[in-house]
Amino acid sequence: MSGLFPVFLMLAVTLGLMAASFVFTRKGPNQVLIRTSLMLTFAVCYLTWAITYMAQLNPIIAPIVREVHE
């Protein structure tokens, strides 16, 4: 698993968790607040992970070798 495949895989997992939190939230006076909080939490966790993961890919995908002339 290299490149951007894990990013899209985790996106699918995150969207699945968001859908599950939307469907399986108990009915009550705070249902909308709980749904919003859970979905926002999943989105922020995914974005944090994806940005950190892709920042580490930069030197791996296309390293730039520069020769030092002295």
DSSP file (Angstrom, degrees, kcal/mol; ACC not computed):
  #  RESIDUE AA STRUCTURE BP1 BP2  ACC     N-H-->O    O-->H-N    N-H-->O    O-->H-N    TCO  KAPPA ALPHA  PHI   PSI    X-CA   Y-CA   Z-CA
    1    1 A M              0   0    0      0, 0.0     2,-0.3     0, 0.0     0, 0.0   0.000 360.0 360.0 360.0 102.4    0.0    0.0    0.0
    2    2 A S    >   +     0   0    0      4,-0.0     3,-0.9     0, 0.0     2,-0.3  -0.898 360.0  19.2-134.6 166.8    1.8    3.1   -1.2
    3    3 A G  T 3  S-     0   0    0     -2,-0.3     4,-0.2     1,-0.2    54,-0.0  -0.542 117.8 -27.4  79.6-139.6    0.9    6.4   -2.6
    4    4 A L  T 3> S+     0   0    0     -2,-0.3     4,-1.7     1,-0.2     3,-0.3   0.416 106.8  97.0 -97.7   0.9   -2.6    7.7   -2.3
    5    5 A F  H <> S+     0   0    0     -3,-0.9     4,-2.3     1,-0.2     5,-0.2   0.923  83.9  51.2 -58.1 -46.1   -4.5    4.5   -2.0
    6    6 A P  H  > S+     0   0    0      0, 0.0     4,-2.7     0, 0.0    -1,-0.2   0.839 105.6  57.6 -61.0 -30.1   -4.6    4.6    1.9
    7    7 A V  H  > S+     0   0    0     -3,-0.3     4,-1.6    -4,-0.2    -2,-0.2   0.937 111.1  40.7 -64.5 -45.5   -5.9    8.1    1.8
    8    8 A F  H  X S+     0   0    0     -4,-1.7     4,-2.0     2,-0.2    -1,-0.2   0.842 113.9  54.1 -73.0 -32.2   -8.9    7.0   -0.3
    9    9 A L  H  X S+     0   0    0     -4,-2.3     4,-2.1    -5,-0.2    -2,-0.2   0.941 110.9  45.0 -64.0 -47.3   -9.4    3.9    1.8
   10   10 A M  H  X S+     0   0    0     -4,-2.7     4,-2.7     1,-0.2    -2,-0.2   0.825 109.2  57.4 -67.6 -30.0   -9.5    5.9    5.0
   11   11 A L  H  X S+     0   0    0     -4,-1.6     4,-2.7    -5,-0.2    -1,-0.2   0.921 107.4  47.8 -63.0 -43.0  -11.9    8.3    3.3
   12   12 A A  H  X S+     0   0    0     -4,-2.0     4,-2.1     2,-0.2    -2,-0.2   0.907 112.7  48.5 -64.0 -41.5  -14.3    5.5    2.6
   13   13 A V  H  X S+     0   0    0     -4,-2.1     4,-2.4     2,-0.2    -2,-0.2   0.921 112.4  49.0 -63.9 -43.5  -14.0    4.2    6.2
   14   14 A T  H  X S+     0   0    0     -4,-2.7     4,-2.4     1,-0.2    -2,-0.2   0.913 110.4  49.7 -63.7 -43.4  -14.6    7.7    7.5
   15   15 A L  H  X S+     0   0    0     -4,-2.7     4,-2.3     1,-0.2    -1,-0.2   0.877 110.3  52.1 -63.7 -36.0  -17.6    8.2    5.3
   16   16 A G  H  X S+     0   0    0     -4,-2.1     4,-2.5     2,-0.2    -2,-0.2   0.915 110.2  47.7 -64.3 -43.2  -18.9    4.9    6.5
   17   17 A L  H  X S+     0   0    0     -4,-2.4     4,-2.4     2,-0.2    -2,-0.2   0.882 111.4  51.0 -65.0 -37.5  -18.5    5.9   10.1
   18   18 A M  H  X S+     0   0    0     -4,-2.4     4,-1.7     2,-0.2    -2,-0.2   0.907 111.0  47.9 -66.1 -40.8  -20.2    9.2    9.4
   19   19 A A  H  X S+     0   0    0     -4,-2.3     4,-2.3     2,-0.2    -2,-0.2   0.907 111.9  50.2 -65.2 -41.0  -23.1    7.4    7.8
   20   20 A A  H  X S+     0   0    0     -4,-2.5     4,-2.8     1,-0.2    -2,-0.2   0.897 109.5  50.5 -64.8 -39.6  -23.4    5.0   10.7
   21   21 A S  H  < S+     0   0    0     -4,-2.4     4,-0.4     1,-0.2    -1,-0.2   0.840 111.6  49.3 -67.7 -30.3  -23.4    7.9   13.2
   22   22 A F  H  < S+     0   0    0     -4,-1.7     3,-0.3    -5,-0.2    -2,-0.2   0.907 118.0  38.4 -71.2 -42.1  -26.1    9.6   11.3
   23   23 A V  H  < S+     0   0    0     -4,-2.3    -2,-0.2     1,-0.2    -3,-0.2   0.890 119.1  43.7 -78.1 -40.8  -28.3    6.5   11.1
   24   24 A F  S  < S+     0   0    0     -4,-2.8     2,-0.3    -5,-0.2    -1,-0.2   0.242  77.6 122.2 -98.3  13.9  -27.8    5.0   14.6
   25   25 A T        -     0   0    0     -4,-0.4     3,-0.1    -3,-0.3     6,-0.1  -0.605  68.3-112.3 -74.7 133.1  -28.0    8.1   16.7
   26   26 A R        -     0   0    0     -2,-0.3     2,-0.2     1,-0.1     8,-0.1  -0.293  30.7-106.8 -66.0 148.6  -30.7    7.7   19.3
   27   27 A K        +     0   0    0      2,-0.0    -1,-0.1     3,-0.0     3,-0.1  -0.494  66.2 108.3 -73.1 143.8  -33.8    9.9   19.0
   28   28 A G  S >  S-     0   0    0     -2,-0.2     3,-1.3    -3,-0.1     4,-0.3  -0.965  81.4 -68.1 168.0-178.4  -34.1   12.7   21.6
   29   29 A P  T 3  S+     0   0    0      0, 0.0     3,-0.2     0, 0.0     4,-0.2   0.761 128.8  43.7 -68.8 -23.2  -33.9   16.4   22.1
   30   30 A N  T 3> S+     0   0    0      1,-0.2     4,-2.5     2,-0.1     5,-0.2   0.108  76.7 115.0-107.7  22.0  -30.1   16.5   21.4
   31   31 A Q  H <> S+     0   0    0     -3,-1.3     4,-2.6     1,-0.2     5,-0.2   0.908  78.3  46.9 -60.7 -44.5  -30.1   14.2   18.3
   32   32 A V  H  > S+     0   0    0     -4,-0.3     4,-2.6    -3,-0.2    -1,-0.2   0.899 112.6  50.2 -65.9 -40.2  -29.0   16.9   15.9
   33   33 A L  H  > S+     0   0    0      2,-0.2     4,-2.4     1,-0.2    -2,-0.2   0.912 112.2  46.9 -64.2 -43.0  -26.2   18.1   18.2
   34   34 A I  H  X S+     0   0    0     -4,-2.5     4,-2.6     2,-0.2     5,-0.2   0.922 113.3  48.7 -65.9 -44.3  -24.9   14.5   18.7
   35   35 A R  H  X S+     0   0    0     -4,-2.6     4,-2.6    -5,-0.2     5,-0.3   0.941 113.5  46.8 -59.5 -47.8  -25.0   13.8   15.0
   36   36 A T  H  X S+     0   0    0     -4,-2.6     4,-2.4     1,-0.2     5,-0.2   0.909 112.6  49.6 -62.6 -42.6  -23.2   17.0   14.2
   37   37 A S  H  X S+     0   0    0     -4,-2.4     4,-2.2    -5,-0.2    -1,-0.2   0.920 113.4  45.6 -63.7 -44.6  -20.6   16.5   16.9
   38   38 A L  H  X S+     0   0    0     -4,-2.6     4,-2.4     2,-0.2    -2,-0.2   0.929 114.8  46.6 -65.5 -44.9  -19.8   12.9   15.8
   39   39 A M  H  X S+     0   0    0     -4,-2.6     4,-2.2    -5,-0.2    -2,-0.2   0.890 113.4  48.8 -67.1 -38.4  -19.6   13.8   12.1
   40   40 A L  H  X S+     0   0    0     -4,-2.4     4,-2.5    -5,-0.3     5,-0.2   0.891 110.3  52.3 -66.6 -39.1  -17.4   16.8   12.7
   41   41 A T  H  X S+     0   0    0     -4,-2.2     4,-2.4    -5,-0.2    -2,-0.2   0.931 110.9  46.7 -61.7 -46.3  -15.1   14.7   14.9
   42   42 A F  H  X S+     0   0    0     -4,-2.4     4,-2.3     1,-0.2    -2,-0.2   0.908 113.0  49.9 -62.7 -41.4  -14.7   12.1   12.2
   43   43 A A  H  X S+     0   0    0     -4,-2.2     4,-2.5     2,-0.2    -2,-0.2   0.919 112.6  45.7 -64.7 -43.8  -14.1   14.7    9.6
   44   44 A V  H  X S+     0   0    0     -4,-2.5     4,-2.5     2,-0.2    -1,-0.2   0.902 112.6  50.5 -68.0 -40.9  -11.4   16.5   11.6
   45   45 A C  H  X S+     0   0    0     -4,-2.4     4,-2.3    -5,-0.2    -1,-0.2   0.912 112.3  48.0 -62.5 -41.6   -9.7   13.3   12.6
   46   46 A Y  H  X S+     0   0    0     -4,-2.3     4,-3.2    -5,-0.2     5,-0.2   0.939 112.0  48.4 -64.5 -46.4   -9.6   12.2    8.9
   47   47 A L  H  X S+     0   0    0     -4,-2.5     4,-2.5     1,-0.2     5,-0.3   0.905 111.6  49.9 -62.1 -41.2   -8.2   15.6    7.8
   48   48 A T  H  X S+     0   0    0     -4,-2.5     4,-2.0     2,-0.2    -1,-0.2   0.938 114.9  43.9 -61.2 -47.0   -5.6   15.6   10.4
   49   49 A W  H  X S+     0   0    0     -4,-2.3     4,-2.8    -5,-0.2    -2,-0.2   0.931 114.4  49.2 -63.5 -46.3   -4.5   12.0    9.5
   50   50 A A  H  X S+     0   0    0     -4,-3.2     4,-2.8     1,-0.2     5,-0.2   0.902 111.7  47.7 -64.5 -42.2   -4.6   12.7    5.7
   51   51 A I  H  X S+     0   0    0     -4,-2.5     4,-1.9    -5,-0.2    -1,-0.2   0.921 114.6  46.5 -65.2 -43.1   -2.5   15.9    5.9
   52   52 A T  H  X S+     0   0    0     -4,-2.0     4,-1.3    -5,-0.3    -2,-0.2   0.915 114.5  47.7 -64.3 -42.8    0.1   14.2    8.1
   53   53 A Y  H  X S+     0   0    0     -4,-2.8     4,-0.8     1,-0.2     3,-0.3   0.931 113.7  45.8 -64.3 -46.8    0.2   11.2    5.9
   54   54 A M  H  X S+     0   0    0     -4,-2.8     4,-0.8     1,-0.2     3,-0.2   0.807 106.9  58.9 -71.0 -27.8    0.5   13.2    2.7
   55   55 A A  H  < S+     0   0    0     -4,-1.9     3,-0.4    -5,-0.2    -1,-0.2   0.843 105.8  50.0 -66.4 -31.9    3.2   15.5    4.2
   56   56 A Q  H  < S+     0   0    0     -4,-1.3     4,-0.4    -3,-0.3    -1,-0.2   0.704 102.9  61.9 -77.8 -19.4    5.3   12.4    4.8
   57   57 A L  H >X S+     0   0    0     -4,-0.8     4,-2.6    -3,-0.2     3,-0.6   0.725  80.9  84.8 -77.0 -21.6    4.9   11.2    1.2
   58   58 A N  H 3X S+     0   0    0     -4,-0.8     4,-1.2    -3,-0.4    -1,-0.2   0.898  95.2  37.4 -53.4 -51.6    6.5   14.3   -0.3
   59   59 A P  H 34 S+     0   0    0      0, 0.0    -1,-0.3     0, 0.0    -2,-0.1   0.731 117.8  53.5 -74.2 -17.0   10.1   13.1   -0.1
   60   60 A I  H <4 S+     0   0    0     -3,-0.6    -2,-0.2    -4,-0.4    -3,-0.1   0.904 108.0  45.6 -82.1 -42.7    9.2    9.5   -0.9
   61   61 A I  H  < S+     0   0    0     -4,-2.6    -3,-0.1     1,-0.2    -1,-0.1   0.958 133.6   3.3 -70.5 -52.2    7.2   10.1   -4.2
   62   62 A A  S  < S-     0   0    0     -4,-1.2    -1,-0.2    -5,-0.3    -2,-0.1  -0.630  73.8-169.0-138.5  78.1    9.6   12.4   -6.0
   63   63 A P        -     0   0    0      0, 0.0     2,-0.6     0, 0.0    -3,-0.1  -0.434  15.2-141.2 -69.1 141.8   12.8   13.1   -4.1
   64   64 A I        -     0   0    0     -2,-0.1     2,-0.6     2,-0.0    -2,-0.0  -0.916  11.9-160.8-106.8 117.8   14.9   16.0   -5.5
   65   65 A V        -     0   0    0     -2,-0.6     2,-0.5     2,-0.0     0, 0.0  -0.877   9.3-171.5-101.3 120.5   18.6   15.3   -5.4
   66   66 A R        -     0   0    0     -2,-0.6     2,-0.4     2,-0.0    -2,-0.0  -0.930  16.1-137.5-114.2 133.7   20.7   18.5   -5.7
   67   67 A E        -     0   0    0     -2,-0.5     2,-0.6     2,-0.0    -2,-0.0  -0.719  15.0-135.8 -89.1 138.2   24.4   18.4   -6.2
   68   68 A V        -     0   0    0     -2,-0.4     2,-0.6     2,-0.0    -1,-0.0  -0.843  16.4-160.0 -96.1 119.4   26.4   20.9   -4.2
   69   69 A H              0   0    0     -2,-0.6    -2,-0.0     1,-0.1     0, 0.0  -0.881 360.0 360.0-102.0 119.5   29.1   22.6   -6.3
   70   70 A E              0   0    0     -2,-0.6    -1,-0.1     0, 0.0    -2,-0.0   0.385 360.0 360.0-120.0 360.0   31.9   24.2   -4.2
